[in-house]
């Protein structure tokens, strides 16, 4: 997952110098609120959005935070996989 980069309020993946996928979030105290996940159409179906959700979960674990998935995609991924229960 080294290809995922971070800026304030977002995790993203670049392909060919362009942002191919991104997850926007707000971080307050011990909660990360995932607000939006987007993959540009030509890159959809390659698992990038799921990769970003998994990265967010690892980030939450590393910094002892919980995730509030407002984004419907992130919510589905996190709730469907029991391995993420600790960050919800």
C-alpha positions in Angstrom: 0.0 0.0 0.0 3.0 2.3 -0.3 1.4 3.9 -3.4 -1.2 5.6 -1.2 -0.3 9.1 -0.4 -1.7 11.5 2.2 -2.5 15.2 2.4 -4.6 16.9 5.0 -8.1 15.5 4.7 -7.4 12.9 2.0 -5.7 9.7 1.0 -5.1 9.3 -2.7 -3.5 7.1 -5.4 -1.8 8.6 -8.4 -1.5 6.8 -11.7 0.5 8.4 -14.6 0.9 11.6 -12.6 -2.9 12.0 -12.2 -5.1 11.3 -9.1 -6.8 8.0 -9.9 -8.6 7.5 -6.6 -9.1 9.5 -3.5 -10.8 9.3 -0.1 -11.8 12.5 1.7 -12.0 12.5 5.4 -12.2 14.8 8.5 -10.2 14.1 11.5 -11.3 15.3 14.9 -9.8 14.1 18.2 -10.1 10.3 18.1 -12.5 10.0 15.1 -11.9 9.9 11.4 -15.1 10.6 9.4 -14.8 9.3 5.9 -16.9 11.6 3.8 -16.3 10.6 0.2 -14.5 8.0 -1.9 -14.0 8.4 -5.6 -12.2 6.6 -8.4 -12.0 8.2 -11.9 -14.0 6.1 -14.4 -11.1 4.6 -16.4 -9.6 3.2 -13.2 -12.8 1.8 -11.6 -13.1 -1.9 -10.9 -9.4 -2.2 -10.0 -9.9 -2.3 -6.2 -8.5 1.2 -5.5 -11.4 2.4 -3.4 -11.3 -0.7 -1.3 -7.5 -0.2 -1.0 -8.1 3.3 0.3 -10.6 2.0 2.9 -8.1 -0.6 4.1 -5.4 2.1 4.3 -7.8 4.3 6.4 -8.4 1.3 8.8 -4.6 0.8 9.2 -4.2 4.5 9.8 -6.9 4.4 12.4 -5.3 1.5 14.2 -1.9 3.1 14.1 -3.2 6.3 15.7 -5.8 4.7 18.0 -8.8 6.2 16.3 -12.2 5.1 15.3 -13.8 5.5 11.9 -17.2 7.1 11.2 -18.0 6.0 7.6 -20.4 8.6 6.3 -19.4 7.6 2.7 -21.7 4.7 1.7 -18.9 2.8 0.0 -16.6 2.9 2.9 -19.4 2.0 5.3 -20.3 -1.1 3.3 -16.6 -2.3 3.1 -16.0 -1.7 6.8 -19.3 -3.2 8.0 -19.1 -6.3 5.6 -15.7 -7.4 6.9 -15.4 -8.4 10.5 -11.7 -7.7 10.5 -12.6 -4.0 10.7 -14.9 -4.1 13.7 -12.1 -2.7 15.9 -12.1 0.6 14.1 -15.8 1.1 14.0 
